[in-house]
Amino acid sequence: MTEPSSRVFPEFSLARLLKTVFEPKPGQRIGILIDLADPKQIEGFAFLKDPTLTIQRHAYDVFYQGLRNGVMAELSLCGGDLFAYQITGGSNLDLPDVAWTPEGVQVSLEKSVYPHFDILLCISTYSATAPLTAFAKQFGFRGATLHGINPIILRTGLSVDYNEVSCQAEKLRLAMTRAESFEIDFEVSGQKATLKLFCDRQEAQKSHGLCRGDKPDVANLPAGEVYFVPTGAEGQFPRLYEDGSLGMLEVTGGRIRKATWISGNQETIDAQNQLFATDPATGELGELGFGTQDLPASGRDIQDEKILGTLHVATGRSDHLGGHLTPNQFNVAKNATHNDILFSATKTPCIQVPQARMFRDGKMEVVIEDYRPGAYLQHALNS
């Protein structure tokens, strides 16, 4: 099992984070996006009265106030504006165009925000990486998505030196790039399964937290992973659902075709199968990712999938990763999500991953054993 992190982290600094990630130029304009069930609650910052909106509270206290209380002056930035849009209800669903300002003014993100900001921070309940990446390419801004932030993430995953994160991610990227395939063994409730994912010698990509220069791009923070967009997949793998139910997923032709009940609520498995039947694109495996950082578990996948020794596969939308699956290929718009399925010692203790293997250049290398990096990856990090 992955050992708890004993790493000592520096105190969080918004100025250091922005400077390291973006290397902003003097005079560039920065803004913040948040999501709310009722975006009009941003007027007069009324949403701050709701104690359940902890993510949005961090967006206000740490980022909005931080920018205005010295960080913009320190980095010679302009703006600091805050906008709220209606919560999407799913990971990486397209963003609405309508947003609201603290003054109670309704604005169009595509007309009044995206074209007029150089850097946008999206601090939200659900990930907005896919849609914001598409808008960045269209309008030319850079940005970062920081969904689900909590105190642990602020103290650790957002306090690290992203120059070091990038270096470490590159070592592991080079160790895995151009792999033909990966095999992952699973054990759960006495059952064994293996999932094989084909990568066809594609260049591995990395989420490393640096978003510099003039090229439109969006970083996902905390960062720290190496990932592939599979070209195909076959086999089986288990899934732990949010209600605690367990299912075994059957994969052929790169897509999950069927879920079989293992434990918990049969209704959860039935609903999953209904979704696969009515909107098959929801079952496509669009990502295979490996964590690269020494971080503590935060209880949020955005950080926990970046921990060295973890792995995740994702279903659905993949265009923001260089894949082919776009929102218009789903039968229902609200199904066009990109959902990471994380396997880690803390998120899925009931599911064992005895081994994950990489096949490259006629050789087999063990990359993960029991939620620990294999000797091959350890050697790559130490080289």
C-alpha positions, 0 to 999 in steps of 0.5 A: 500500500502507498505509505502516508506522505511524511513530506514537509510542505512550504506555506501556501503562497498565491503569488508563488503559485501564479508566478511559477505556473504562469510566469505572467507578464506585467499588465496581464489581466487575471480573473476568477470563475466559480460555480453556484446553484444560483449564480445570482448569489454572487451579488453582494457576495451573498453566497458567503452566508452558506457554510456548505459552499466551502470550495467557493469560500476558498475561492473568495478568501484565498484567491479573490481576496489574495489577488486584491490584497497584494498579489496583483500588485506584486505580480503587476497584474490587472483585473481580479474580477470574480464571475459565477456561472450555474453549476453544471452538475457533472465533470467536464460538462460544457459551461453555460455562457451566462454568468453574474458579477458581484455587482449583480450584472449578467454577462456573457462569458464568451463575449465579456470574459474569455476574450478580455482576460489573459489568465482565468482561474476556475475554482469550482465544484465540478471539473471544467478542464475540458470545456475551458481548454476548448475556450482557451484555444478559441479565445487565446487565454491561459488558465487553471482549473482547481475544482474541489479545493480544500484545506489539505490541497491548499497546504500541500498540492498547491504549495509545491514547487511546480518546477520540481513537479514538472521535472518528476513528471517528465522522468516518468513520462519518458519511462512510459512513453511509446508503450504498446499497452498496459495490463492492470490486475485487480482483486475484489471480493474474491474475484480477479480481473485484468484490464488491458489498454492499448496505447499503440506507441503514442507519446505519453502526455503529462499534467505538470502544472506549468502553463507558460508562454503565449500558447493557449492552455489550461493547467489542472491543479494540483498537477502531477500525472502521466497519461495516455488516451487509449486506442482500445481496451479489453477485459474487466475491471471493478468499480466502487460507486459513490454509494458504496456499491461494487460492480464488475465492468466488462470492456470490449472494443475500448468501451464498457459494455456491461456492469455486473453486481458484486455488492451493494445496491442492484439499482446502482448497477441497473442504472449504470447498464441503462446508461451504457445501453442508451448512450454508449459513448459514456462507456468509452475509456478515454484516459489511463493515468498514473500519479507522479507526486509524493502527496497526502490523500486529500479526500478529493480525486483532483489531488489523490489521483496525482499521488505516486502509486495510484492509477486511474482510468476515465470514461467519456469525453476525451477531446481535451486530452487529444482524443476523438470523443467530443460532446456532440457524440453523446446522445444526451448533452448532460452525459458528455462528461469525463469521469476519472475512476481512481484506484488508490489505497485510500479511495478504493481499499476494498480493491487490490491492484496486485500489479500493473504492467507496461509492454514496450519495445518487446519488454514487460515492466512492472509499473505498480504493485499494491499501490506502490510504484514498481522498481522500474519507476523508482529507478526512473525517478532516481536517474 
